[in-house]
Amino acid sequence: MTKGLLGKKLGMTQIIDENGLFIPVTVIQAGPCVVVQKKTINKDGYWALQLGLVEAKPRKSPTKQIRGHFKNINIPPTRYLKEIRFKEEPELNTGEKIYADIFEAGETAVLTGTSKGKGFQGVVKRHGFGGGRKTHGSRFHKQTGSIGASADPSRVYKGKKMPGRMGNERVTLKSVRIVEVSKDDNYILVRGAVPGVKGSYVIIRNKR
């Protein structure tokens, strides 16, 4: 069964397992989420749930369209709103809430977030180029180098690794192990690092 949840990255810490080993984990405030809209295969062509992450601070200055969208479920408009698709009809309906306890410790999940934006970077940092010599007299240290091929084909190939904007991209981790789930506080601890800065939003789904 497909299941998904929205969350917020709170930061990293470490825990000690039963063997006395330190495990690096990322703490995610997962839920509660409310079902804002249910999409059906007859009306929309696919099964999906539109979820909103319920937070202490509601969305500031929502538009008229957003206010009307949340009017039917009688909760303030949420800051984070995402849609999760299902292969079959989900059991939940509009207005119902989902909590972190839909996942269990030991499960393997798929996690999607937005990586840290690092601005405009050169090829050494962005693509891992080795760079030129660092010896005295060299003027080629961290430059790009040749990007063309003389007279033929007289152009730069599409996809050439060049300097440019780095980060701030959608990143999906396909095998993230859930270490611990706190049902009371809606915390999920996952092993390792998670894309994004502290306070960024993530989507947690089970492996289909």
N, C-alpha and C positions, 0 to 999 in steps of 0.2 A: 504494500500500500504506500502510495506517495504521501509524504508529509513534509511540511516546511514551516519555517518560522523566521521572523525578522528580529534583529538584535542590534545592539550597540557595543562596539569594542571599548572596554574600560581600561585595558592595559595588560601587562605581562607580570607574572610572578613565577614561583616554583613550589612544588609540593614534593613530599617524600612518600614513596610507595611502600608496600609491605616488605620489600627487600632492602630498604634503606637507601634507595637510589633517588637522586634529585631529578625531577621531571620538569622541564620548562613548559608552562601552560599560559594560554591567553584567556582572560576572563571576559565573558560576553554576557551582557544583560539581555537575555533572550525572552522577549515578551514582557507582559501579556500582549497578545495581538488580537485585534477584533476583526471579524469578517465584514468588510465594508460592502462587498458585492460578490455575488456568485454568478459565474458565467456558465452557460449550458451549451451542449453541443447542438441543440435544436435552434437556439436563438443566435449564438455567437460562433458556432462551428467548432468549439473545443470546450473542454472542462477546465475551469480555473477558479481560484479564489483570490480576490483582491484583499490584501491584508493591510491593516494600519497598525503601527507600533504605538501602543499607549504609553505616554510618558507623563512625568509630573508637570512639565510645561507644554501646554497645547500649542498648536500652530498659530503664529502671529499674523494678524490681518489677512485671514483667508478670503479668497475671492468669492463672488456670488455663486459661481459654479461649484466651488468646493463646499461651501456651506449647504447648498442644495443636495450635494452628493452624500453628505453625512447626516442630513436631516432625518432620514428614515430610521437610523440606528440610535438616535438620541445620545450621541457622545460628541465632545468637541472635535473639530478636525485635527487629525494627527499630522505631525511633521513629515513622517516617512510613510509612504504608501507604495506598495509593490504588489505585483501579480505573480502567483505561482501556479503553473499548469499541472494538471492531473491527467493520468491515462484513463481513469474511470471516474464516475460521479463521486465527488467527496461527500462524506456524511454530514459535514457542517453546513449550517445555513447562515444567512445574513444576520448580524447582530451577536452571534456567538463568539466566545473568547477562546483563545488557544494559549496554553502555558508551556513552560519549559519541560514539563514532565512527559511530553509526547516523545522525547528522546530519552535514551538510557545510557548509562556508563558502559563503555566498551563498543558502542556502535561506531561505524565508519560513516562520515557525513561528507557532503559536498558543500563547500563554503565559498561564497562570492562576495568580493569587496572591491573597493577602489584604492589603488596603490598610492603611495605618497607622491605628490608632485614635486619635482626637483628642478623645474625651470629649464632654461636653455643650456644644454651641455654639449661638450665636444665628443669626438669619437672615442677617445680613450676611456672616459667614464661611461658614456652611453652604450658603447658596443664592445668595450674591452680591448681596443687596439693596443699593441705593444708600444707604439710611439717610436721616435727616433733615438739616436745616440745622445747621451747626456754629457759627452766629453767636451773639452774645451775646443772652441772653434765651430762646433756644430750649431746650425741655425734651424734644425728640424727636430723639435722635441715632441710636441703634442699636436702637430698639424695633421690634416686629413690625408694629404698626399694626392697622387694622381687619381682623377675620377673619370677620365675619358679614355678613348682608344684611338687617338690621332685622327686620320682621315676616314677610317672605316670603323664604326658606323657613324662617326661625326656627331655623336650624341651621348648623353649619360643614360646608362641602362636603368630601367624602372626597378625600384627596390634597392638601389645602391645605398649602403650604409653611410649616412652623413650626419653632421651635427644637427641638433634640433631639440624639440621639447621632450623631456624625459619624465616618465611617471604619469600619475593622474589617469591611469587606465583601469579598465575593468579586468580583474584578475579572479580566476576560479581555481580553487584547490580541490582536487577530486577525491582525495583519500585522507581526510582529517579524522583522527581518532578522538572521540569524546571520552575524557578522563573522568569527569564528575558532573553530576547534575544536582542542583539545589532546587527542590520543588517549592520551598517556602519563599525564597528570594528571587526565583526565576533566573538563576545564574547557571551558565554552562561553561565548563572548563575544557578547552580543547588543547591537544598536545601541539607544541611548537608555535610559530609566529603566524599572524593573520595579516593580510594586506590592509593598509590604511593607517591613519593616525589615530590617536586616542579620541574617542568620541565619534568616530566614523561609523556608518551603518553597514551591516552585513546581512546576507541571506543564508540561512542554514537549511539544507534539504538532505533527505536520505538518498543513498545511492539507488538509482532506479534499475 
